[in-house]
Amino acid sequence: MIVDRDKARKPLIYIFAGLFLFVIILSWLYSPLLNLLDEFFTEFLSGRNNGFLKVFFWIGANLSRPIFSFLVTLFCAFLLWENNFKIPAAWFLFTMLGSMLADSLLTLLLQFPAPSDKPASIGRSFPSLAVLMTFLLIQFFFVIVVPEFNKRAKKVKNKTIIFMILWLILVCFAVIACQYNTIIDVFSALIFGYAWFMFSEEFYFSYARIFVKLNIFRGSWI
């Protein structure tokens, strides 16, 4: 099974869910500290948004758009399904879809104001949907793909891991620099994403052996 038992998983879910709720409360109360952090990071990154960095951040912000991440999700789920990893494929797809739905509901319910200079064509999401989906894609990469690297491919494995981490950092900076999201949106996306992924892993571990008995998943690797 690609997801093993982990006694620390449930406590981590509660810890990160509680931390996410704490950030929501602070944001709702318009905490001066959070507002100061938002203004500082937005001004710091936007002020350096010129020349090479402007192109760099533009690439990061646009390639991390939810539609792009969703297309990558569909492609990866298709590859998994075709290689008889049907349950991991379904788990991957529905975790991503669930995160999109959860993010949309939170954005609708909380309705935090958008950054003042934000492009009018792009609505603010809380937590940042671009960062959330990028974070989840990387988490799935670590769980499904990384273990498949053999010992001879250790250098390729390490370089790939470094690239994925740097890509996540770029996305986090880019959505702030382009003023699509604030630092609080990004931070909350990482917290919520970790809690969501831990929850999906716990669900997978608990029910994968049950789903494999269904005809549609019969014979699937788990």
N, C-alpha and C positions, 0 to 999 in steps of 0.2 A: 504494500500500500504506500502511495506517495506521501500520505500524511500519517505520521505516527502519533501515538499517545503522548501527550505533554501535560503534566500536572500543573504547570505554570500558566497554561493557556487561559483557563477560565478566570483566574485572578487578574491576568493582564487585560482581559476584555473589560472587566469591571473598572479597573484602574484607569484605562484610557477612555472609556465611556464617561467616567466621572470627571476626568480632566477636560474632555470635550464640553461637557455640560457646564463646567466652571468657566471656560472661555466664553461660552454663549452668554452666561449671566453677566460676566464682566463687559462684554460687548453691548449687551442690552442696557446696562447701566451707564454706558458711555464712559468707561474708566479713563481717567486722564493719562494713566501710564500707557494703556493700549493705544490711545489716540496719538500720544507722543511717539511711540514706536512706529505706528503707521506713517505718520508724517515724515519721520526721519528716514526710514528705509525707502519710501516712495521718492522723496526728494533726492536722496543719495544715489539711487539707481537711475532715476530719470535724468538727473543732472549729468550723468556719464553716458547717456543714451545718444551717442553721436559717432559718426564714422564707422569703424569696424564693429564696435559694440552694438551700435544701432542695428546693423544687419544681423549680427549674432543673436541678439535678443529677439528680433523680429522672426527669425527662423525658429527659435525655440518656442516662442509664443504661438506661432501659427501651426507648427507641426505637432503641438500638444493639444490642439483643439479637440473637444470631445468627439466630433465626427471622425477625425483621423484615428483616435484611440479606439473608437468603436469598430472601425473597419479593420484595424489590426487585430482586435478581439475576434471578429468573425473569421478572419483568415486563419488565425492560430487554432480556434475551435474546430474549424473544418479540417485542418491538418491532423489534429489530435483524433478526431472522429474517424478519419480515413485510415489511421494507423491503429485502430481498435482500442484507443483510449477514450471510449465513448462517455464513461462517467466523468473522468477529468475534464472532457470537453464541455459537458453540460454544466459541471460545477463552475468552470471558468466563465462560461457565457452568462449564466444566471447570477453569479456574483457580481460581474460587471454591470449587468442590467439592473440588478438590485441597488447597486451603488448610485447609478444614474437616477433611479426613482427616488431613493432616499435623499439625494442632494437636491433634487427638484422640490420635494416636499419641504425640506428645511429652508430652502431659499424662499419658497412661497409663504411659509408660516412666519419666518423671522423678518424678511423684508428690510434688511439693513440698507442704508443709503449707499449709492455707488460713489466711487472716487470722483471728485469734482471735474477732473479733466479726462474722464473716461470716454472712449469712443461711444457715441450714442447707439451705434448698431450692435453693441455687445453688452448684454445685461450682466449685472454682477451676480455671481453665485456664491453662496455661503453654505458649506466650505467651497473652496475653489474646485470646480469640477475638473478642470484641466489637470491640476496637480493630483487630485484624488485618483483619476483614472490612470495617469502616468505611474503613480505610486503602486497601484494595484497590479498593473501590467508587469512592473519590475518584480513585485512580490511573487507573482505566478512564475516568472522567469526563474527566480531563485528556487522555487519548489519543484517545478516540472523539468526545466531544461538543465540547470547547473548540475544536478546529480548524475546526468547522463554523460558528462564529460569524463573520459577515462584518464588515468594517471599520465599517459603520454601527452595529453592535451592540456596539461596543467597551466602552461604559459598562456595558451589561448583562453582558457577558463578565467584566469586572473585578469587578463586584459579586457575580456568581455564584461566581467563584474565591475571593473573600474569605469568602463565606458558607460554602463547603465547607471551607476551612481552619479557620475558627472552629468549625465543627461537629465537626471532628476533635479540636480542642483541648478542646471541651466534653466529648466522649465520654471522652477520656483522663482528664480531671479527675473526671468523674462516676463512672466505675467504681472510682476510688480512694476518692472521698468516700463512696460507698455501700458501700465495703469488699467489692466483688465481686472486685477484683484489687488487687495491690500495684503500686508504681511500677516494680518490676523486670519484672512481667508486661507492663505497658504499654510500657516501653522495649524489651523483647525483641520484642514484637509489631511495633513500628515497624521494627526492624532486620530481623527475619525477613520481614516483609511486603515490604520493599523488595527484599531478595534474591530472594524468591519471584516478585515481579512482573518483575524484570529477567530471571529465568530463563524466565518465561512469554513475555516479549517476544522473547527469543532463539529460543525454540522456534517462535513464530509466524513470525518472519522467515525461519527456515530451512525450514519445512515448509508454509506457507500455499499456495505455488504448486503443491505436490504434491497437497494435499487438494482444491484447486479442480477437479482433474481427475475426482474421484469424482462419481458421478451425483447423490448427495444434495446436493452443494455446487456443482454445475455452474451457471455463470453468476453465481455470487456475487461481490460486490465484496470485494476484499481490501485 
